[in-house]
Amino acid sequence: DHDANISPWLMAAEDWGVTVRWLDFDPVGCTLNLDDLADLLNEKTRLLAITAASNAVGSITDIPRAARMAHTVDALVYVDAVHYAPHGLIDVQAWECDFLTCSVYKFFGPHTGVLYGKYDLMDDLTAYKVRPASPKPPEKWETGTQSFESLAGVTAVVNYIASIGGETGTRRQRIQQAMERTKVYEMALSEQFLRGAAELPGLKVYGITDIEQLDQRTPTFAVSLAGYTPAQLAARLGEQGIFVWNGHYYAIAVMERLGLLDKGGLVRIGFAHYNTTAEVDRLVRTLRKIGK
């Protein structure tokens, strides 16, 4: 998880004397061990906070399965979909989640936050609001005048995504088609990168590297290269016009689990639907040159 889905819950738990249980992940494939989730759930469980996809290593979580497990003990399910949003279709009904958050800038729009919550839950919860504001959702959760400029950007980017899905069908159908096309294209870029990375001595890719499991990850790769710290490698790539990130990317718990937090974390390489096969080739060639 990104720390945005960790620290607030830990602080709230401390305030209210609540017990927090952690679901571990496999450090080899960097995937959550959902088989172990049942052992963490009981009649006292109130909330499962879980990520749809890791912003650090790209692993995708089986949210419908996790939600069904949590609901067997009447726990609520809160999903952080920030990293997943540009790479796959979000369907809160199919996922059966109670709450979901994401950030529009992640899918090419303005810096606007999105919160979904089931109506009855949002109605029952107390909102800290001014008295003139509506007592009913969603208005009671929308403090003051909204940023209409940002909302125009949100509308524009949703329409842009729909345009990727073609010109026929409803907007929802076109968005579905767009995300299906995006996933297929990004999986091809991921396969190209992984095949090239496998031939580079000293380069280690964290997370899922099996070509047959590309549907279980986003095209976001955390890597290390022998002889370089993450900061050094990121700087070398930047000198060649290849822009990546290094460090923990706020996924502090992930880096701690991998034993890399005090070693500078990893270098994160991310692809999206606007990247090209030529760019992937140039990245692999540049990594090979740096690694010599």
C-alpha positions in Angstrom: 0.0 0.0 0.0 0.8 3.6 -0.5 1.2 5.2 2.9 -2.0 7.2 2.3 -3.9 4.0 2.9 -1.8 3.1 6.0 -0.9 6.1 8.2 -4.4 7.6 8.5 -5.8 4.2 9.7 -2.9 3.7 12.1 -3.5 7.2 13.6 -7.3 6.6 13.9 -6.7 3.2 15.5 -4.4 4.8 18.0 -7.0 7.5 18.8 -9.7 4.9 19.4 -7.8 2.0 20.8 -8.4 -0.2 17.8 -6.3 -3.3 16.9 -4.6 -3.2 13.5 -3.8 -6.5 11.7 -1.5 -6.6 8.7 -1.9 -8.9 5.6 1.6 -9.9 4.5 2.7 -10.1 0.9 5.0 -12.5 -0.9 8.4 -10.8 -1.2 9.3 -12.8 -4.3 6.2 -12.0 -6.5 5.2 -9.0 -4.4 1.6 -10.1 -4.3 -0.8 -10.0 -1.3 -1.4 -13.4 0.3 -5.2 -13.4 0.1 -5.2 -17.1 1.3 -4.0 -15.7 4.7 -6.7 -13.0 4.8 -9.3 -15.3 6.3 -7.1 -15.9 9.4 -7.0 -12.1 10.0 -10.8 -11.6 9.8 -13.2 -12.3 12.7 -16.4 -10.9 14.2 -14.5 -8.0 15.6 -13.2 -6.8 12.2 -14.7 -3.5 11.2 -12.8 -2.5 8.1 -10.5 -3.9 5.5 -8.3 -1.2 3.9 -6.6 -2.6 0.8 -5.0 -1.4 -2.4 -6.3 -2.3 -5.9 -2.7 -2.2 -7.2 0.7 -1.4 -5.8 2.2 1.9 -6.8 5.6 0.5 -6.0 5.8 -2.8 -7.7 2.6 -2.9 -9.9 0.9 -6.0 -8.4 -2.9 -6.1 -8.8 -5.1 -7.2 -6.0 -8.1 -9.5 -6.5 -10.5 -6.9 -4.9 -13.8 -8.9 -5.5 -12.3 -11.9 -3.7 -11.0 -9.8 -0.8 -14.3 -7.9 -0.5 -16.3 -11.1 -0.4 -14.1 -12.5 2.4 -14.4 -9.3 4.4 -18.1 -9.1 4.0 -18.5 -12.6 5.5 -17.7 -11.1 8.9 -19.7 -7.9 8.1 -16.5 -5.8 7.7 -16.5 -2.7 5.5 -14.1 -2.6 2.5 -12.1 0.5 1.6 -10.1 0.4 -1.6 -7.3 2.7 -2.7 -7.5 2.6 -6.5 -5.2 5.5 -7.2 -2.5 3.5 -8.9 -4.9 1.1 -10.6 -7.1 3.7 -12.2 -5.2 4.4 -15.4 -4.5 0.8 -16.1 -7.8 -1.1 -15.6 -11.6 -0.6 -15.4 -13.0 0.4 -12.0 -16.4 -1.1 -11.2 -17.5 -0.6 -7.6 -20.5 -2.8 -8.1 -18.5 -5.7 -9.5 -15.8 -5.2 -6.8 -18.4 -5.0 -4.1 -16.4 -2.4 -2.2 -18.0 0.0 0.3 -15.6 2.9 -0.3 -13.1 3.7 -3.0 -10.8 6.6 -3.6 -8.6 7.6 -6.5 -6.9 10.7 -7.8 -7.8 12.1 -11.3 -4.3 13.2 -12.1 -3.3 9.5 -12.2 -5.6 9.1 -15.2 -4.3 12.2 -17.0 -6.6 14.8 -15.5 -6.3 17.6 -12.9 -5.3 17.2 -9.2 -8.8 16.3 -8.0 -9.6 13.6 -5.5 -12.5 11.1 -5.9 -14.3 9.4 -3.1 -17.0 6.8 -3.7 -19.1 5.5 -0.9 -22.3 3.5 -0.8 -25.1 5.9 -0.3 -26.5 4.4 2.9 -23.0 4.5 4.5 -22.3 8.0 3.4 -25.8 9.0 4.8 -25.2 7.4 8.2 -21.7 8.8 8.8 -21.4 12.2 10.4 -19.9 14.9 8.2 -18.2 17.9 9.8 -19.9 20.6 7.8 -21.4 24.0 8.0 -25.1 24.2 9.0 -26.4 25.5 5.7 -25.0 22.6 3.8 -27.3 19.7 2.9 -27.6 17.0 5.5 -27.7 14.4 2.7 -24.9 12.9 0.6 -23.1 13.7 -1.6 -23.5 17.4 -0.8 -22.9 17.1 3.0 -19.4 15.8 2.1 -18.6 18.5 -0.4 -17.4 21.5 1.7 -17.9 24.9 0.2 -17.9 25.9 -3.5 -16.4 23.2 -5.7 -13.4 23.8 -8.0 -15.4 24.0 -11.2 -12.3 24.4 -13.3 -11.0 21.1 -12.0 -14.3 19.4 -12.5 -14.3 20.6 -16.1 -11.0 18.9 -16.4 -12.4 15.7 -14.8 -15.2 15.6 -17.4 -12.8 16.2 -20.2 -10.4 13.4 -19.2 -13.3 10.9 -18.8 -14.5 11.9 -22.3 -10.9 11.5 -23.6 -10.7 8.0 -22.1 -14.1 7.1 -23.7 -12.7 8.3 -27.1 -10.1 5.5 -26.9 -12.9 3.0 -26.9 -14.3 4.1 -30.2 -17.3 6.0 -31.4 -20.2 3.6 -30.9 -22.1 2.6 -27.8 -22.8 4.5 -24.6 -20.1 6.4 -22.8 -19.8 3.6 -20.2 -19.4 1.0 -22.9 -16.8 3.1 -24.7 -14.9 3.5 -21.4 -15.0 -0.3 -20.8 -13.7 -0.8 -24.3 -11.0 1.8 -23.8 -9.7 0.2 -20.6 -9.7 -3.3 -22.3 -7.7 -1.8 -25.2 -5.4 -0.1 -22.7 -4.8 -3.2 -20.8 -3.9 -5.3 -23.9 -1.6 -2.6 -25.1 0.1 -2.1 -21.8 0.6 -5.8 -21.4 2.4 -5.9 -24.7 4.7 -3.1 -23.5 5.3 -5.0 -20.2 6.2 -8.2 -22.0 8.6 -6.3 -24.3 10.3 -4.7 -21.3 10.5 -7.9 -19.2 12.0 -9.8 -22.1 14.6 -7.1 -22.6 15.3 -6.8 -18.9 15.9 -10.5 -18.6 18.9 -10.1 -20.8 20.5 -7.4 -18.8 23.1 -8.5 -16.3 22.8 -7.0 -12.9 19.2 -5.7 -13.4 16.7 -7.0 -11.0 12.9 -6.5 -11.4 10.8 -6.8 -8.3 7.3 -8.2 -8.5 5.6 -10.4 -11.1 8.0 -11.2 -14.0 6.2 -14.2 -15.4 5.0 -13.3 -18.9 1.9 -15.6 -18.4 0.9 -13.5 -15.4 1.0 -10.0 -16.9 -2.8 -9.6 -16.3 -2.0 -9.6 -12.6 0.2 -6.5 -12.7 0.3 -3.0 -14.1 3.1 -1.8 -16.3 4.9 -0.3 -13.4 8.3 -1.8 -12.6 10.5 -1.4 -9.6 14.1 -2.3 -10.4 17.7 -2.2 -9.2 20.9 -2.3 -11.1 24.1 -3.7 -9.6 26.8 -1.0 -9.0 24.3 1.8 -8.7 22.2 3.2 -5.9 18.6 4.0 -7.0 19.3 7.7 -6.9 22.4 7.2 -9.1 20.5 5.0 -11.6 17.6 7.5 -11.8 20.0 10.3 -12.4 21.8 8.4 -15.2 18.5 7.6 -16.9 17.5 11.3 -16.6 20.6 12.4 -18.3 19.4 10.4 -21.3 16.0 11.9 -21.3 14.3 8.9 -19.6 12.4 10.1 -16.6 11.8 7.7 -13.7 11.5 7.9 -9.9 13.6 6.5 -7.1 13.1 6.0 -3.4 10.1 4.5 -1.7 7.3 6.5 -3.5 5.4 6.6 -0.2 5.2 2.8 -0.2 7.3 2.7 3.0 5.9 -0.6 4.2 6.7 -2.3 0.9 10.3 -1.2 1.1 10.6 -2.2 4.7 9.3 -5.7 3.9 11.8 -6.0 1.0 14.6 -4.7 3.3 15.3 -1.8 1.0 14.1 1.2 2.9 17.5 2.1 4.3 19.2 1.3 1.0 17.5 4.0 -1.0 14.5 2.0 -2.1 14.2 1.2 -5.8 13.9 2.8 -9.2 10.4 2.9 -10.5 9.7 2.7 -14.3 6.1 3.3 -15.4 4.5 2.9 -18.8 1.0 4.1 -19.9 -1.1 3.8 -23.1 0.8 6.8 -24.6 4.2 5.1 -24.5 5.6 3.3 -27.5 7.5 0.2 -28.3 10.3 2.4 -29.5 10.5 4.1 -26.1 10.7 0.7 -24.4 13.5 -0.3 -26.8 15.4 2.9 -25.9 15.0 2.3 -22.2 16.4 -1.3 -22.5 19.3 -0.1 -24.6 20.1 2.7 -22.2 20.0 0.3 -19.2 22.3 -2.0 -21.0 24.7 0.8 -21.7 24.6 2.1 -18.1 25.2 -1.4 -16.8 28.3 -2.1 -18.8 
